[in-house]
Amino acid sequence: MDIFAIMETNLTAEKLIYYQLSEYTLYRLPKYRQVASGILVGVSNSLSVEFKTVKEIGNSNDKSEIVKVNIWKQGNNFTIYAIYSPPNNKPDFTFLYVTSKTILIGNFNAHSPKWGYKDTNTAGKEMEDLLNTSVLELLHNDTSIHIPSF
């Protein structure tokens, strides 16, 4: 695995020192005042990487957190956005620059029948719109294997 992302980490700088992994460089978006916030991204030390905070929770209507990780592997540049959108949020995806080498990962709290929910919520509608107007393809859908949460 070359990269991983964990949403809702609630990590402060003091707590991050307990989570060092020898083969990975860790990047974080620190927790905000809300109970569940913060993103941790680990990237293999074998990759060239650039990490940038795109959006913090802040005071806007959209409470999403977004970080951008540019990775260079075998001469190719990939952009990975790690996104956390809390429940009952209307995510604003205008912060994203999507190309054929863009990957979105995260916890979107987005409901849509296209990926196994019985209903569509606001975040699900925004995600459907993004998928319908970009080169992104949905890799997780209603036939994907669901990993149980513990």
Contacts in CASP RR format, 6 or more apart in sequence:
PFRMAT RR
TARGET T0000
AUTHOR 0000-0000-0000
METHOD contacts of the structure
MODEL  1
MDIFAIMETNLTAEKLIYYQLSEYTLYRLPKYRQVASGILVGVSNSLSVE
FKTVKEIGNSNDKSEIVKVNIWKQGNNFTIYAIYSPPNNKPDFTFLYVTS
KTILIGNFNAHSPKWGYKDTNTAGKEMEDLLNTSVLELLHNDTSIHIPSF
1 44 0 8 1.000
2 43 0 8 1.000
2 44 0 8 1.000
2 46 0 8 1.000
2 47 0 8 1.000
2 71 0 8 1.000
2 73 0 8 1.000
3 41 0 8 1.000
3 42 0 8 1.000
3 43 0 8 1.000
3 44 0 8 1.000
3 47 0 8 1.000
3 69 0 8 1.000
3 71 0 8 1.000
3 80 0 8 1.000
4 24 0 8 1.000
4 41 0 8 1.000
4 42 0 8 1.000
5 39 0 8 1.000
5 40 0 8 1.000
5 41 0 8 1.000
5 42 0 8 1.000
5 80 0 8 1.000
5 82 0 8 1.000
5 105 0 8 1.000
5 106 0 8 1.000
6 39 0 8 1.000
6 40 0 8 1.000
6 41 0 8 1.000
7 38 0 8 1.000
7 39 0 8 1.000
7 65 0 8 1.000
7 82 0 8 1.000
7 83 0 8 1.000
7 84 0 8 1.000
7 106 0 8 1.000
7 107 0 8 1.000
8 36 0 8 1.000
8 37 0 8 1.000
8 38 0 8 1.000
8 84 0 8 1.000
8 107 0 8 1.000
9 28 0 8 1.000
9 31 0 8 1.000
9 38 0 8 1.000
9 39 0 8 1.000
9 40 0 8 1.000
10 31 0 8 1.000
10 35 0 8 1.000
10 36 0 8 1.000
10 37 0 8 1.000
10 38 0 8 1.000
11 19 0 8 1.000
11 28 0 8 1.000
11 30 0 8 1.000
11 31 0 8 1.000
11 38 0 8 1.000
11 40 0 8 1.000
12 30 0 8 1.000
12 31 0 8 1.000
13 30 0 8 1.000
16 26 0 8 1.000
16 28 0 8 1.000
16 40 0 8 1.000
19 26 0 8 1.000
19 40 0 8 1.000
20 26 0 8 1.000
21 42 0 8 1.000
23 44 0 8 1.000
23 45 0 8 1.000
24 42 0 8 1.000
24 43 0 8 1.000
24 44 0 8 1.000
24 45 0 8 1.000
25 42 0 8 1.000
25 43 0 8 1.000
25 45 0 8 1.000
25 49 0 8 1.000
26 40 0 8 1.000
26 41 0 8 1.000
26 42 0 8 1.000
27 40 0 8 1.000
27 41 0 8 1.000
27 42 0 8 1.000
27 43 0 8 1.000
27 49 0 8 1.000
27 51 0 8 1.000
27 67 0 8 1.000
27 69 0 8 1.000
28 38 0 8 1.000
28 39 0 8 1.000
28 40 0 8 1.000
28 41 0 8 1.000
29 38 0 8 1.000
29 39 0 8 1.000
29 53 0 8 1.000
29 56 0 8 1.000
29 65 0 8 1.000
29 67 0 8 1.000
30 38 0 8 1.000
31 37 0 8 1.000
31 38 0 8 1.000
32 38 0 8 1.000
32 56 0 8 1.000
32 57 0 8 1.000
32 58 0 8 1.000
32 65 0 8 1.000
33 57 0 8 1.000
34 57 0 8 1.000
34 63 0 8 1.000
34 86 0 8 1.000
36 86 0 8 1.000
37 57 0 8 1.000
37 65 0 8 1.000
37 84 0 8 1.000
37 86 0 8 1.000
38 65 0 8 1.000
38 84 0 8 1.000
39 65 0 8 1.000
39 67 0 8 1.000
39 82 0 8 1.000
39 84 0 8 1.000
41 51 0 8 1.000
41 67 0 8 1.000
41 69 0 8 1.000
41 82 0 8 1.000
43 49 0 8 1.000
43 51 0 8 1.000
43 69 0 8 1.000
43 71 0 8 1.000
47 71 0 8 1.000
47 72 0 8 1.000
47 73 0 8 1.000
48 71 0 8 1.000
48 72 0 8 1.000
49 69 0 8 1.000
49 70 0 8 1.000
49 71 0 8 1.000
49 72 0 8 1.000
50 69 0 8 1.000
50 70 0 8 1.000
51 67 0 8 1.000
51 68 0 8 1.000
51 69 0 8 1.000
52 67 0 8 1.000
52 68 0 8 1.000
52 69 0 8 1.000
52 70 0 8 1.000
53 66 0 8 1.000
53 67 0 8 1.000
53 68 0 8 1.000
54 66 0 8 1.000
54 67 0 8 1.000
54 68 0 8 1.000
54 81 0 8 1.000
54 95 0 8 1.000
54 96 0 8 1.000
55 62 0 8 1.000
55 64 0 8 1.000
55 65 0 8 1.000
55 66 0 8 1.000
55 95 0 8 1.000
56 65 0 8 1.000
57 63 0 8 1.000
57 64 0 8 1.000
57 65 0 8 1.000
60 92 0 8 1.000
61 90 0 8 1.000
62 85 0 8 1.000
62 89 0 8 1.000
62 90 0 8 1.000
62 91 0 8 1.000
62 92 0 8 1.000
63 85 0 8 1.000
63 86 0 8 1.000
63 89 0 8 1.000
64 83 0 8 1.000
64 84 0 8 1.000
64 85 0 8 1.000
64 86 0 8 1.000
64 89 0 8 1.000
64 91 0 8 1.000
64 92 0 8 1.000
65 83 0 8 1.000
65 84 0 8 1.000
66 81 0 8 1.000
66 82 0 8 1.000
66 83 0 8 1.000
66 95 0 8 1.000
66 96 0 8 1.000
67 81 0 8 1.000
67 82 0 8 1.000
68 79 0 8 1.000
68 80 0 8 1.000
68 81 0 8 1.000
69 79 0 8 1.000
69 80 0 8 1.000
69 81 0 8 1.000
69 82 0 8 1.000
70 77 0 8 1.000
70 78 0 8 1.000
70 79 0 8 1.000
70 80 0 8 1.000
71 77 0 8 1.000
71 78 0 8 1.000
71 79 0 8 1.000
71 80 0 8 1.000
72 78 0 8 1.000
76 101 0 8 1.000
77 101 0 8 1.000
78 101 0 8 1.000
78 102 0 8 1.000
78 103 0 8 1.000
79 97 0 8 1.000
79 99 0 8 1.000
79 101 0 8 1.000
79 102 0 8 1.000
79 103 0 8 1.000
80 102 0 8 1.000
80 103 0 8 1.000
80 104 0 8 1.000
80 105 0 8 1.000
81 96 0 8 1.000
81 102 0 8 1.000
81 103 0 8 1.000
81 104 0 8 1.000
81 105 0 8 1.000
82 105 0 8 1.000
82 106 0 8 1.000
83 91 0 8 1.000
83 104 0 8 1.000
83 105 0 8 1.000
83 106 0 8 1.000
83 107 0 8 1.000
83 108 0 8 1.000
84 106 0 8 1.000
84 107 0 8 1.000
85 91 0 8 1.000
85 107 0 8 1.000
85 108 0 8 1.000
85 109 0 8 1.000
85 110 0 8 1.000
85 123 0 8 1.000
86 109 0 8 1.000
87 109 0 8 1.000
88 109 0 8 1.000
88 121 0 8 1.000
88 122 0 8 1.000
89 109 0 8 1.000
89 122 0 8 1.000
89 123 0 8 1.000
90 122 0 8 1.000
90 123 0 8 1.000
90 126 0 8 1.000
91 108 0 8 1.000
91 110 0 8 1.000
91 123 0 8 1.000
91 126 0 8 1.000
91 127 0 8 1.000
92 126 0 8 1.000
93 126 0 8 1.000
93 127 0 8 1.000
93 130 0 8 1.000
96 102 0 8 1.000
96 104 0 8 1.000
96 130 0 8 1.000
98 130 0 8 1.000
98 134 0 8 1.000
98 135 0 8 1.000
98 136 0 8 1.000
99 135 0 8 1.000
100 135 0 8 1.000
102 135 0 8 1.000
102 136 0 8 1.000
104 136 0 8 1.000
108 123 0 8 1.000
108 124 0 8 1.000
108 127 0 8 1.000
109 121 0 8 1.000
109 123 0 8 1.000
110 121 0 8 1.000
110 123 0 8 1.000
110 124 0 8 1.000
110 126 0 8 1.000
110 127 0 8 1.000
111 117 0 8 1.000
111 119 0 8 1.000
111 120 0 8 1.000
111 121 0 8 1.000
111 123 0 8 1.000
111 124 0 8 1.000
112 120 0 8 1.000
112 124 0 8 1.000
112 125 0 8 1.000
112 127 0 8 1.000
112 128 0 8 1.000
113 119 0 8 1.000
113 120 0 8 1.000
113 142 0 8 1.000
114 128 0 8 1.000
114 138 0 8 1.000
114 141 0 8 1.000
114 142 0 8 1.000
115 138 0 8 1.000
115 140 0 8 1.000
115 141 0 8 1.000
115 142 0 8 1.000
115 144 0 8 1.000
116 141 0 8 1.000
116 142 0 8 1.000
120 128 0 8 1.000
130 136 0 8 1.000
131 137 0 8 1.000
131 138 0 8 1.000
END
